[in-house]
Amino acid sequence: MRLCWRDLELLDSAGYRLPYDERLSVLTTWRQTGRLPRGYAFGPVDLPHEDAEGYGPQVPAEVDWENFPTG
């Protein structure tokens, strides 16, 4: 089962949660390129591979993108 895009936690470089519009922009970039823009990171979402080195899904294919706004 894939993780829903709505459940992804995104943080800025200061560790703060992103506002909705910025979150959508960062997720769109990651979905298209496979890389988070510089200065952003996933917060923990309780996936088996998560550890101090990284949180969140490893690739966009691990995410359920159903109903993701495309602009």
C-alpha positions as semicolon CSV with decimal commas, in nm:
position;residue;x (nm);y (nm);z (nm)
1;M;0,000;0,000;0,000
2;R;0,133;0,341;-0,097
3;L;0,133;0,647;0,126
4;C;-0,117;0,920;0,031
5;W;0,039;1,252;-0,074
6;R;-0,181;1,426;0,184
7;D;-0,002;1,237;0,463
8;L;0,346;1,355;0,366
9;E;0,506;1,594;0,612
10;L;0,731;1,857;0,452
11;L;0,961;2,087;0,645
12;D;1,164;2,392;0,552
13;S;1,530;2,436;0,642
14;A;1,435;2,569;0,987
15;G;1,221;2,261;1,057
16;Y;0,883;2,432;1,018
17;R;0,587;2,276;0,840
18;L;0,509;2,425;0,502
19;P;0,193;2,621;0,420
20;Y;-0,041;2,432;0,185
21;D;0,051;2,619;-0,137
22;E;0,425;2,588;-0,078
23;R;0,380;2,221;0,013
24;L;0,201;2,158;-0,319
25;S;0,478;2,334;-0,510
26;V;0,753;2,130;-0,341
27;L;0,560;1,804;-0,394
28;T;0,503;1,889;-0,762
29;T;0,876;1,945;-0,811
30;W;0,962;1,621;-0,630
31;R;0,701;1,426;-0,827
32;Q;0,838;1,555;-1,159
33;T;1,211;1,533;-1,085
34;G;1,246;1,276;-0,807
35;R;1,440;1,530;-0,597
36;L;1,323;1,767;-0,328
37;P;1,419;2,129;-0,390
38;R;1,716;2,250;-0,184
39;G;1,618;2,355;0,166
40;Y;1,326;2,115;0,208
41;A;1,297;1,777;0,374
42;F;1,035;1,520;0,459
43;G;0,929;1,491;0,819
44;P;0,876;1,148;0,976
45;V;0,568;0,956;0,861
46;D;0,648;0,620;1,024
47;L;0,779;0,426;0,723
48;P;0,996;0,116;0,778
49;H;1,311;0,265;0,620
50;E;1,303;0,592;0,817
51;D;1,597;0,674;1,039
52;A;1,811;0,973;1,129
53;E;1,941;0,983;0,770
54;G;1,605;1,045;0,610
55;Y;1,231;1,046;0,640
56;G;0,942;1,008;0,402
57;P;0,915;0,800;0,087
58;Q;1,231;0,732;-0,109
59;V;1,081;0,783;-0,456
60;P;0,761;0,943;-0,594
61;A;0,636;0,599;-0,706
62;E;0,586;0,510;-0,337
63;V;0,314;0,776;-0,313
64;D;-0,055;0,757;-0,404
65;W;-0,108;1,075;-0,608
66;E;-0,485;1,034;-0,651
67;N;-0,661;1,373;-0,637
68;F;-0,333;1,564;-0,630
69;P;-0,400;1,915;-0,766
70;T;-0,218;1,957;-1,096
71;G;-0,281;2,325;-1,147
